[in-house]
Amino acid sequence: MPKGKPNPRRAYGHRRDALRARVLGRGDPCWICGLPIDPAQPNLSPYQGVVDELVPVSQGGSPLDPGNCLPAHRCCNAWRGAKPVAVVREVQLTVASMGGATTPRQWCAMARAALAAIRRGKAVGLQQQVEQSTDW
């Protein structure tokens, strides 16, 4: 038996599975990067659609509340972690000002650079930094 707390997302597995099917079945784009989610992506692919909680479960959010759950790419969800929605929105605006992205991985690379620049207080000249420091 695993140590620690059980995963609350799996405590009511059938309800979570139904919620996941409903959220991803709407065909909405990733709420983080804004790009479409391909339902044909294989399991564990970085581009696979997953359900992200606006208020993370680790911060008291409900994994079963449809109002707390939005679709996201696996890689975008991993980038977000438990960052507050306000931080994600600020990064979204910064990435958009850099010209946006064409893939979720590219968006995540740009988001990492944008977040670092925002934290340093320098969100200018990021496009050149991103192009020089990433390989997509």
Secondary structure by P-SEA (a helix, b strand, c coil): cccccccccccaaaaaaaaaaaaaaccccccccccccccccccccccbbbbbbcccccccccccccccbbbbcaaaaaaaccccaaaaaaaaaaaaaacccccaaaaaaaaaaaaaaaaaccccaaaaaaaacccc
